[in-house]
Amino acid sequence: MKLYRINPENDPVYASHQLITDKNIKRKLCSDTFEFMNTAYKYIGGFHSFDGEEDFLDNSYLWYITYDGELNDMNDFDISKVYTVSVFKQKYGLKLVGAGNNRYYHIEDDEERKTKKIRASDALKQQLKWALNHGWIEASGALEALIRNNFSNKYIIEPEYLKINNVFKDMEIANDNLHYTRKLSNGMEVYKMAFGKIKLPKKESLY
């Protein structure tokens, strides 16, 4: 259990911070968690980082779940009490590949829904801070703005560093030397910034 404060009201709220890598626990939570992420990404047609639940289960590495209140037994897990979920793969260290807030569509009261959304937003910022200190993030749009507005420029990974170390193939650095374009495996071109701490493979010694 960790105590975190909700801004701007500074309302103290107890939340469980769960870092889940155990395959058996993930299997138990998979269906609800994948649907949670699909709902969070509904505005772009769903959570496209994985091809369905099985891919999500098999090829994600870590789920960071911030949960409203105490959660000592995963048999008591209630997806409606989740504030935020961040999903990571193992790629040059921990790479954030998705982060979603609870939309609270099940809550009818406007004031209660507003309060919950504020808390979920605060939980997301906490998870992003953790991700920046323990891994890395590619971001654009709203996520990029959220990171740049809330965290130090020290977390920016210069695209030249990515290019020199062959993190991506055929990437092109933008004129601002902060953004870059690259192609996804489906051929789609994306415009991104990178943040956090990337972990490069150790080079073999010649001696």
N, C-alpha and C positions, 0 to 999 in steps of 0.2 A: 504494500500500500504506500502510495506517495501522496502528499498534499500539494496541490497546486492552486494558484489563485486565478480567478477569472477577471479579466479586465473588460470594461473600465470600472465595474462595480467592486472589484477586489473581494469577491464573494468566495470564501474558502470552500473547496469541494474536495472530497476524498475520491480518488480514482485509482483503480488497479492498472498498472502498466505491465502488460504481458508481452514478452518477447518469445515467440513460439517458433521452434524449429523441429520439434518432435513430430515425426510423420504420423504417429497414431493419434495425437491430439489434433493435428491438422486435418486428418481424415474425418474426425468427429465433427469438426467445425466447418468443413470445406463448403458444403452446399450453402449454408447460411452466409458465410463470409464472401463467397463468390457472388451471390445474389446482392449482398450489401454493396460490393464494388460495382456491379453492373448498374445498380440504382444510382450510385454516386456519379457514374459516368454516363448517365442516361442522355445528357445534353449533347453527347457526341455519338450516341448510338450504342453505348455499352463499353465495357472494360475490355479493350482489344489487346492487352499485353499478353494474353494467353488464349489458346483455342479451346475454351470450355473448361469445365470443372476438373477433369482428369489432368489436363495440361497444367492447370493452376496448382493442383496438388503435387504433381511430379516435378515441376520445373521452377517453382518458387522456392526460395531458401528460408526466408524469415518473414514472419508476420508480426508487426508491432501493433498491438490492439490496446487502446485506452478505453477502459470500461467504467461505467458509472457505479461506484461503490466497490464493495469487496467481492472478490472472486477467488476463492480458495479451492474450489472443486469444479473442473470443467464440465461435469454433469449438470451443473447449475447454470451453464452459459445461456444467456438470453440475448439474442442479436439486437433486440430493441433497446438494450441498455449500453450498446457500444457507441462511444462518441466518434472515434476515428480509427481507421485502419490504414497502415502503410505496409506495402509489400516490397520485398527485396529479392533480387537474384544475386548469385555470386558471379560477378564479372568485374575484373580489376578491383577486387575487394567487394564490399557490399554496395550494390547499386539499387537505388530506389526506382521502381518501375511502375508504381501506382500509389496514390494516396487519396482516400475518400472520406468525407464526413457523412454522418447520419443526417438524412434529410427530414426525418421526423414527420413523415406523411401520416403516420398513425395517430398523431396528437392533434386533436381538434381545437383546443384552446390556443388562441393566438399568442398570448403572453407566455404561456408555458413553452410553446414551440420556439419563440424568440429567445428565451433564456437558454434552452437546450442548444440552440444553434450557436449562441455566443460561446458556450462551454466547449462545443465541438470545434469551433474555430480556434480557441485557445489551445485545445489538445493537439490540433494539427500543427500549430506553431511549435509546440514542445517536441512533437515527433520530427519535424523538419530540423530543429536544432540538434537533436540526437543524430539524425541522418547525416548532417553536415560534419559532425565531429567523428562519426564512425564509418562513414562511407561517402558516396557521391551521388549527385543528381544531375540528370539532363532536364532542362526546363525551358518552357516557352509560355507565352500568353499569361494567364492568371497566376500560374505557379511561379513563373519567373518574377512577376511583379511582387508577389507575396514574399519571396526570398529576398529580393533586392530592397524592399521597403522595411524589412524587419531584421536583417542580418548584415554583418560587416562585409565590406568588399574583400576582406582577406580570404573569404571562402571561394572567390572566383577562380576557376581553373582556366588558365589562358589556353585558347585553342591551339596556339603554336606548340604548347607542351603536348597536347593530344596528338597533333600531327607528327611531331618528331618521334614520338614513342609508338606510332602506328596503332593507336587505340581504335581508330576507324579508318576504313579504306575509302579513298576518293573523297575525303572531306575538303571543303573549300572554306577558307577563313574570310569572314565579312570585312568590310572596310573599317569597321569600328574596332577590330582586333579583339572583340569580346564574343561575338556570335560566330556561328559557322553553319554551313549546310552540309547535309549528308543524306545518303539514301538508305531507307530501311530495306529489309529483306524482300518486301513486296514491291520494291521499286519506287515507292513514294518518297519524295524529297521533303526533309524537315529542316527547320531553321531553329537552332537551339543555342543555349548557353549551358555551361557546365559549372557545378559548384561542389565544394566539399574536399574530400581527401581520397584521391585515387591510389590504388595499390598496384604497382607494376610488378610483373614477374621478375624474380631474381635472376640476374645474368650469371651464367656459369663462369667460374673462374678458369683462367687459362693456366693456372699453376697448381 
